[in-house]
Amino acid sequence: MQIPKFQSKVDWYVAGFKMLNIAGPLAGMSVILFTAVVSYIETRPQKLPLQYKLTINNQTFYLEAANKPQELEKGLKWRNNLESDRGMLFNLGREYNNVPFWMHQVKVPLDIIYLKNNLVTTIIRNAPPCMKNPCPIYYGVAATQVLELKAGASNIQVGQKLMIEPIPKKL
């Protein structure tokens, strides 16, 4: 009695080919889905917790704080509106001279207020939204922080000292 021999080489090729016919489209769909999800996540506005309060000229503003590089980079991008008593404080980590800011992908006009140790060094009033490059770049003389408020929401002036206080955390 003789045991038949199977041509395993041919079987592996066929199995591999069948696997590619299944895995190829799945991999392609996965790449497309992953790209769509990442694109969606990247273009969602960030909502940071309110961490600071600024009271000036009988007005109070509640501020989100951007501290990490990815928070600083995203800023107020893709927001459809900004309440008149809200803003974002960009903590730069150290002092910079000739500080550049731009409005790329920001949908609402803003006042950009450059601060050095809470003293206003430069104000860009009513910086318009810019959805497509090239966008203008706005420079502040010197800053350790940059404050963005809805355009026209405040009457802050260059040379003014701002008192930005932490909001106490709820217990």
C-alpha positions in Angstrom: 0.0 0.0 0.0 1.3 3.4 -1.0 0.4 6.7 0.7 -0.5 9.4 -1.7 1.8 12.5 -1.7 0.1 15.9 -1.5 1.6 18.8 -3.3 1.8 21.1 -0.3 3.7 23.7 -2.3 0.7 24.4 -4.5 -1.6 24.4 -1.5 0.4 27.1 0.2 0.4 29.3 -2.8 -3.3 28.9 -3.2 -3.9 29.6 0.5 -1.6 32.6 0.4 -3.4 34.0 -2.7 -6.8 33.5 -1.1 -5.6 35.2 2.0 -4.3 38.2 0.0 -7.7 38.5 -1.7 -9.3 38.8 1.7 -6.6 40.8 3.6 -5.8 43.3 0.8 -9.3 44.9 0.7 -9.5 44.8 4.5 -6.2 46.6 4.8 -7.2 49.2 2.3 -10.5 49.8 4.0 -8.7 50.0 7.4 -6.3 52.7 6.0 -9.2 54.7 4.6 -11.1 54.5 7.8 -8.1 55.3 10.0 -7.3 58.4 7.8 -10.9 59.6 8.1 -11.0 59.2 11.9 -7.6 60.9 12.3 -8.7 63.8 10.0 -12.0 64.1 12.0 -10.2 64.2 15.3 -7.6 66.7 14.2 -10.2 69.1 12.9 -12.4 69.1 16.0 -12.1 72.1 18.2 -10.4 71.6 21.6 -12.3 72.4 24.7 -9.9 72.9 27.6 -11.1 73.4 31.2 -11.6 76.9 32.4 -8.5 77.5 34.6 -8.2 81.3 34.9 -10.3 84.4 35.5 -9.5 87.9 34.3 -11.5 90.8 35.8 -10.9 94.2 34.2 -13.0 97.3 33.6 -16.0 95.7 35.4 -15.8 92.7 33.0 -14.9 89.1 33.9 -13.5 86.7 31.4 -13.1 83.0 32.0 -10.1 81.5 30.3 -9.1 78.1 29.1 -5.3 77.5 29.3 -3.2 76.1 26.6 0.0 74.7 28.2 1.2 71.7 26.2 2.6 72.0 22.6 -0.4 70.4 21.0 -2.8 72.6 22.9 -0.8 75.7 22.0 -0.7 74.7 18.3 -4.5 74.0 18.1 -5.6 77.0 20.1 -9.1 78.2 19.1 -9.0 76.5 15.7 -12.3 75.2 14.2 -14.5 76.8 16.8 -17.7 78.2 15.3 -18.1 80.8 18.0 -16.6 82.2 21.2 -18.7 83.6 23.9 -17.9 87.2 24.8 -16.9 86.3 28.3 -14.5 83.5 27.3 -11.0 83.3 26.0 -7.8 81.3 25.8 -4.6 82.0 27.6 -1.5 80.6 25.9 1.3 79.9 28.4 4.4 80.0 26.4 6.7 78.6 29.1 9.3 81.4 28.8 9.7 84.9 27.4 9.9 85.3 23.6 10.6 88.3 21.5 8.8 89.1 18.2 6.2 86.4 19.0 4.3 85.1 15.9 0.6 84.2 16.1 -1.7 83.5 13.2 -5.4 82.8 12.6 -5.1 79.7 10.3 -8.3 77.6 10.6 -9.8 80.0 13.3 -13.4 80.8 12.3 -14.1 83.9 14.6 -12.4 87.3 14.7 -10.2 87.7 17.8 -8.2 90.2 19.7 -4.7 88.9 20.3 -3.2 90.3 23.4 0.5 89.7 24.1 1.6 89.7 27.8 5.0 89.8 29.5 4.6 89.1 33.2 0.9 90.2 33.0 1.8 93.5 31.4 0.2 94.1 27.9 3.0 94.6 25.4 1.1 94.4 22.1 -2.5 94.1 21.0 -3.8 93.0 17.6 -7.4 94.1 17.4 -10.0 92.3 15.3 -7.7 89.7 13.6 -9.9 88.2 10.9 -10.5 84.5 10.4 -8.3 82.8 7.9 -9.4 79.4 6.5 -6.9 79.0 3.7 -3.1 79.6 3.5 -1.4 81.9 3.3 -2.6 83.6 6.5 -1.2 86.8 7.9 1.2 86.4 10.9 0.8 88.8 13.7 3.8 89.7 15.9 3.9 90.8 19.5 7.0 92.7 20.8 7.6 90.3 23.7 5.5 87.8 25.6 5.4 85.1 28.2 1.7 84.6 27.6 -0.8 85.4 24.8 -4.5 86.0 25.5 -7.1 85.6 22.8 -10.6 87.1 23.4 -13.5 87.6 21.0 -12.8 90.7 18.9 -14.1 93.8 20.6 -15.0 92.1 23.9 -12.7 94.2 26.0 -11.1 97.6 26.1 -7.7 96.4 27.2 -4.8 98.8 26.4 -1.1 98.4 25.8 0.8 99.0 29.0 -2.1 97.8 31.2 -1.3 95.3 34.0 -3.8 92.4 34.0 -4.7 90.4 37.0 -5.2 86.8 35.8 -6.2 84.6 38.7 -6.5 80.8 38.9 -10.1 79.6 39.3 -10.3 77.5 42.5 -10.9 73.8 41.7 -14.2 72.4 42.9 -14.0 69.8 45.7 
